[in-house]
Amino acid sequence: MASAMDAFQGMQRKLQEESRTYESLAQEMNANVIARQQAQQQLSENEMVLKELELLEDEAKVYKLVGPVLMKQDLVEARGNVEKRLDYIRAENERLEKAAKAMQKKQTEKQEGIIALQQQMMKLANPSGGESA
């Protein structure tokens, strides 16, 4: 009976450890969601900026805010900078999406492991398996 109790306690410790890991993954997922929302917002803002820059005539004056100062910037250079920023943000979005999928997979695997462990513990706690005639 002592070995069954030791096995049960070992499973209990493993369950606690797995639960902590699962919670940690959930926190990482939340951080990922926030980062993706921020990246999506930046993407929208920069797409609007690019649309506005494309509406301007080639001779138009464009200024960039650098600290507290507005600096004159070439229109072609400004468009190029915004396009590069958009490329970077899109790549970051893809990276975050892949990371989210990987975390979701890990989280699902952990959840399945926790359920299996709980079932084993229930069988160990009730050796008759709840079977009655």
Backbone as CSV, one residue per row, in Angstrom:
resi,resn,N_x,N_y,N_z,CA_x,CA_y,CA_z,C_x,C_y,C_z
1,MET,0.822,-1.193,0.000,0.000,0.000,0.000,0.867,1.259,0.000
2,ALA,2.051,1.162,0.660,2.947,2.313,0.733,3.468,2.683,-0.646
3,SER,3.751,1.673,-1.477,4.263,1.978,-2.815,3.189,2.641,-3.672
4,ALA,1.931,2.266,-3.488,0.836,2.906,-4.223,0.704,4.361,-3.784
5,MET,0.885,4.596,-2.480,0.806,5.955,-1.961,1.969,6.793,-2.483
6,ASP,3.167,6.196,-2.538,4.336,6.893,-3.084,4.113,7.228,-4.553
7,ALA,3.558,6.284,-5.292,3.283,6.510,-6.713,2.272,7.635,-6.878
8,PHE,1.259,7.647,-6.022,0.230,8.688,-6.083,0.838,10.060,-5.793
9,GLN,1.695,10.123,-4.765,2.340,11.391,-4.419,3.278,11.849,-5.533
10,GLY,3.969,10.902,-6.150,4.833,11.235,-7.281,4.030,11.804,-8.441
11,MET,2.886,11.196,-8.694,2.010,11.694,-9.760,1.473,13.079,-9.414
12,GLN,1.192,13.282,-8.141,0.682,14.572,-7.697,1.729,15.668,-7.930
13,ARG,2.982,15.359,-7.605,4.070,16.324,-7.833,4.225,16.607,-9.326
14,LYS,4.167,15.549,-10.122,4.286,15.715,-11.571,3.121,16.542,-12.116
15,LEU,1.940,16.324,-11.587,0.765,17.081,-12.008,0.937,18.564,-11.690
16,GLN,1.460,18.860,-10.501,1.700,20.253,-10.125,2.728,20.893,-11.056
17,GLU,3.784,20.147,-11.353,4.833,20.646,-12.249,4.268,20.905,-13.652
18,GLU,3.493,19.961,-14.153,2.890,20.103,-15.482,1.911,21.277,-15.510
19,SER,1.187,21.459,-14.426,0.233,22.572,-14.338,0.960,23.912,-14.352
20,ARG,2.088,23.991,-13.647,2.882,25.228,-13.660,3.399,25.516,-15.063
21,THR,3.865,24.479,-15.746,4.356,24.649,-17.114,3.227,25.116,-18.026
22,TYR,2.054,24.542,-17.847,0.882,24.920,-18.642,0.537,26.393,-18.409
23,GLU,0.553,26.820,-17.151,0.265,28.219,-16.819,1.309,29.150,-17.432
24,SER,2.556,28.729,-17.406,3.628,29.519,-18.006,3.400,29.683,-19.509
25,LEU,3.008,28.603,-20.155,2.697,28.670,-21.586,1.519,29.606,-21.845
26,ALA,0.533,29.585,-20.972,-0.627,30.466,-21.128,-0.201,31.931,-21.027
27,GLN,0.714,32.225,-20.111,1.213,33.594,-19.976,1.993,34.011,-21.220
28,GLU,2.799,33.097,-21.759,3.534,33.385,-22.991,2.572,33.641,-24.145
29,MET,1.498,32.868,-24.200,0.493,33.061,-25.249,-0.141,34.448,-25.129
30,ASN,-0.445,34.865,-23.906,-1.027,36.195,-23.699,-0.067,37.288,-24.153
31,ALA,1.203,37.139,-23.825,2.207,38.117,-24.253,2.303,38.141,-25.774
32,ASN,2.214,36.978,-26.395,2.267,36.885,-27.852,1.064,37.586,-28.475
33,VAL,-0.109,37.402,-27.895,-1.324,38.045,-28.416,-1.173,39.562,-28.356
34,ILE,-0.659,40.065,-27.251,-0.459,41.511,-27.101,0.536,42.017,-28.140
35,ALA,1.634,41.294,-28.326,2.646,41.695,-29.308,2.068,41.692,-30.719
36,ARG,1.236,40.686,-31.030,0.622,40.633,-32.363,-0.357,41.781,-32.567
37,GLN,-1.088,42.139,-31.522,-2.015,43.270,-31.622,-1.255,44.567,-31.871
38,GLN,-0.146,44.746,-31.165,0.667,45.949,-31.354,1.250,45.995,-32.763
39,ALA,1.736,44.853,-33.234,2.301,44.800,-34.585,1.223,45.084,-35.623
40,GLN,0.025,44.578,-35.402,-1.075,44.821,-36.337,-1.445,46.303,-36.360
41,GLN,-1.426,46.926,-35.195,-1.715,48.355,-35.115,-0.646,49.156,-35.858
42,GLN,0.621,48.796,-35.649,1.709,49.475,-36.354,1.584,49.285,-37.855
43,LEU,1.198,48.087,-38.269,1.025,47.802,-39.690,-0.055,48.706,-40.279
44,SER,-1.174,48.810,-39.602,-2.273,49.660,-40.084,-1.838,51.118,-40.177
45,GLU,-1.166,51.592,-39.148,-0.711,52.983,-39.138,0.254,53.259,-40.285
46,ASN,1.200,52.359,-40.486,2.189,52.568,-41.538,1.582,52.432,-42.931
47,GLU,0.584,51.565,-43.082,-0.104,51.465,-44.372,-0.837,52.763,-44.686
48,MET,-1.434,53.384,-43.655,-2.102,54.675,-43.857,-1.092,55.750,-44.243
49,VAL,0.054,55.746,-43.591,1.101,56.723,-43.906,1.545,56.556,-45.355
50,LEU,1.761,55.318,-45.779,2.194,55.067,-47.151,1.139,55.536,-48.148
51,LYS,-0.130,55.286,-47.861,-1.206,55.755,-48.753,-1.186,57.273,-48.865
52,GLU,-0.990,57.935,-47.733,-0.928,59.399,-47.746,0.274,59.886,-48.550
53,LEU,1.418,59.230,-48.387,2.614,59.629,-49.132,2.433,59.409,-50.632
54,GLU,1.708,58.362,-50.999,1.480,58.080,-52.414,0.537,59.093,-53.051
55,LEU,-0.297,59.746,-52.249,-1.211,60.763,-52.770,-0.492,62.076,-53.089
56,LEU,0.673,62.265,-52.490,1.412,63.517,-52.671,2.070,63.588,-54.044
57,GLU,2.180,64.811,-54.535,2.903,65.027,-55.792,4.394,64.957,-55.499
58,ASP,5.177,64.665,-56.536,6.616,64.475,-56.356,7.321,65.706,-55.786
59,GLU,6.777,66.897,-56.029,7.419,68.129,-55.541,7.011,68.478,-54.114
60,ALA,6.106,67.728,-53.549,5.590,68.038,-52.211,6.699,67.955,-51.163
61,LYS,6.572,68.824,-50.172,7.543,68.826,-49.077,7.042,67.883,-47.988
62,VAL,7.962,67.055,-47.491,7.634,66.091,-46.444,8.573,66.336,-45.272
63,TYR,8.009,66.278,-44.076,8.808,66.477,-42.877,8.688,65.259,-41.975
64,LYS,9.786,64.977,-41.302,9.825,63.842,-40.381,10.111,64.388,-38.990
65,LEU,9.382,63.887,-38.012,9.581,64.315,-36.638,10.761,63.553,-36.047
66,VAL,11.814,64.290,-35.684,12.997,63.702,-35.065,13.146,64.377,-33.705
67,GLY,12.730,63.658,-32.674,12.703,64.277,-31.350,11.699,65.416,-31.376
68,PRO,12.094,66.607,-30.909,11.166,67.743,-30.916,11.230,68.571,-32.208
69,VAL,12.019,68.110,-33.196,12.273,68.910,-34.397,11.682,68.237,-35.634
70,LEU,11.087,69.056,-36.517,10.635,68.558,-37.816,11.767,68.745,-38.813
71,MET,12.210,67.641,-39.419,13.303,67.681,-40.394,12.723,67.427,-41.780
72,LYS,13.176,68.223,-42.754,12.719,68.021,-44.123,13.290,66.696,-44.629
73,GLN,12.458,65.946,-45.359,12.876,64.647,-45.872,12.422,64.526,-47.318
74,ASP,13.250,63.885,-48.114,12.918,63.638,-49.511,11.712,62.700,-49.569
75,LEU,10.760,62.974,-50.453,9.542,62.172,-50.557,9.849,60.724,-50.919
76,VAL,10.768,60.518,-51.855,11.135,59.157,-52.264,11.757,58.413,-51.088
77,GLU,12.609,59.102,-50.344,13.244,58.497,-49.170,12.194,58.153,-48.108
78,ALA,11.239,59.050,-47.907,10.182,58.809,-46.918,9.358,57.581,-47.305
79,ARG,8.995,57.488,-48.578,8.237,56.317,-49.048,9.049,55.036,-48.839
80,GLY,10.334,55.099,-49.185,11.212,53.937,-49.022,11.311,53.500,-47.570
81,ASN,11.445,54.478,-46.673,11.531,54.164,-45.240,10.254,53.492,-44.735
82,VAL,9.119,54.006,-45.166,7.844,53.429,-44.721,7.673,52.024,-45.294
83,GLU,8.060,51.825,-46.543,7.962,50.487,-47.148,8.861,49.486,-46.421
84,LYS,10.080,49.920,-46.060,10.980,49.044,-45.298,10.376,48.706,-43.936
85,ARG,9.792,49.707,-43.299,9.160,49.494,-42.003,8.000,48.504,-42.138
86,LEU,7.218,48.635,-43.208,6.109,47.706,-43.450,6.622,46.284,-43.646
87,ASP,7.707,46.140,-44.400,8.295,44.806,-44.602,8.721,44.201,-43.266
88,TYR,9.357,45.019,-42.438,9.809,44.545,-41.131,8.617,44.124,-40.264
89,ILE,7.583,44.947,-40.243,6.408,44.653,-39.411,5.712,43.386,-39.901
90,ARG,5.610,43.211,-41.206,4.992,41.991,-41.755,5.802,40.749,-41.364
91,ALA,7.121,40.860,-41.445,7.980,39.732,-41.058,7.811,39.426,-39.566
92,GLU,7.718,40.465,-38.762,7.517,40.288,-37.322,6.161,39.628,-37.054
93,ASN,5.145,40.040,-37.787,3.814,39.421,-37.659,3.877,37.930,-37.969
94,GLU,4.568,37.568,-39.032,4.708,36.155,-39.408,5.438,35.372,-38.315
95,ARG,6.507,35.958,-37.785,7.271,35.296,-36.731,6.397,35.074,-35.499
96,LEU,5.643,36.091,-35.125,4.771,35.983,-33.960,3.665,34.952,-34.186
97,GLU,3.151,34.890,-35.407,2.101,33.915,-35.729,2.640,32.485,-35.629
98,LYS,3.843,32.265,-36.159,4.461,30.934,-36.066,4.708,30.556,-34.606
99,ALA,5.193,31.520,-33.831,5.446,31.264,-32.410,4.142,30.931,-31.687
100,ALA,3.065,31.627,-32.039,1.763,31.363,-31.411,1.284,29.954,-31.730
101,LYS,1.460,29.533,-32.969,1.041,28.178,-33.353,1.856,27.128,-32.600
102,ALA,3.155,27.362,-32.470,4.011,26.417,-31.745,3.617,26.359,-30.268
103,MET,3.343,27.523,-29.679,2.936,27.552,-28.272,1.581,26.872,-28.083
104,GLN,0.678,27.086,-29.034,-0.643,26.453,-28.948,-0.506,24.934,-28.983
105,LYS,0.396,24.458,-29.849,0.625,23.011,-29.944,1.176,22.475,-28.622
106,LYS,2.177,23.176,-28.057,2.753,22.755,-26.774,1.695,22.761,-25.677
107,GLN,0.870,23.798,-25.692,-0.157,23.929,-24.665,-1.170,22.781,-24.769
108,THR,-1.550,22.431,-25.984,-2.483,21.320,-26.190,-1.870,20.010,-25.710
109,GLU,-0.589,19.801,-26.038,0.099,18.581,-25.598,0.164,18.516,-24.071
110,LYS,0.473,19.648,-23.439,0.531,19.692,-21.970,-0.837,19.379,-21.377
111,GLN,-1.873,19.963,-21.973,-3.224,19.746,-21.470,-3.602,18.267,-21.562
112,GLU,-3.272,17.646,-22.682,-3.553,16.217,-22.846,-2.773,15.389,-21.827
113,GLY,-1.521,15.780,-21.580,-0.701,15.091,-20.583,-1.278,15.226,-19.182
114,ILE,-1.761,16.412,-18.866,-2.362,16.655,-17.548,-3.620,15.804,-17.377
115,ILE,-4.439,15.757,-18.410,-5.668,14.950,-18.343,-5.330,13.476,-18.151
116,ALA,-4.342,12.989,-18.895,-3.936,11.581,-18.771,-3.419,11.295,-17.364
117,LEU,-2.638,12.218,-16.827,-2.101,12.051,-15.478,-3.226,12.047,-14.439
118,GLN,-4.193,12.932,-14.614,-5.334,12.960,-13.693,-6.113,11.643,-13.751
119,GLN,-6.267,11.105,-14.940,-6.975,9.832,-15.084,-6.210,8.702,-14.397
120,GLN,-4.877,8.706,-14.545,-4.059,7.693,-13.874,-4.202,7.814,-12.357
121,MET,-4.216,9.045,-11.869,-4.344,9.265,-10.431,-5.706,8.786,-9.927
122,MET,-6.746,9.008,-10.718,-8.082,8.551,-10.317,-8.134,7.029,-10.262
123,LYS,-7.489,6.374,-11.228,-7.454,4.905,-11.231,-6.684,4.384,-10.022
124,LEU,-5.589,5.081,-9.690,-4.773,4.666,-8.557,-5.517,4.892,-7.237
125,ALA,-6.269,5.985,-7.171,-7.018,6.298,-5.953,-8.212,5.364,-5.773
126,ASN,-8.744,4.876,-6.894,-9.906,3.987,-6.848,-9.579,2.739,-7.662
127,PRO,-8.834,1.796,-7.073,-8.356,0.627,-7.819,-9.463,-0.223,-8.429
128,SER,-10.674,-0.186,-7.861,-11.750,-1.001,-8.431,-12.232,-0.406,-9.743
129,GLY,-11.832,0.848,-10.009,-12.189,1.486,-11.269,-13.645,1.891,-11.326
130,GLY,-14.307,1.856,-10.196,-15.702,2.263,-10.154,-16.630,1.250,-10.790
131,GLU,-16.115,0.049,-11.057,-16.947,-0.973,-11.691,-17.808,-1.639,-10.633
132,SER,-19.071,-1.742,-10.905,-19.966,-2.446,-9.992,-20.878,-3.347,-10.792
133,ALA,-21.295,-4.455,-10.184,-22.114,-5.433,-10.900,-23.573,-5.144,-10.787
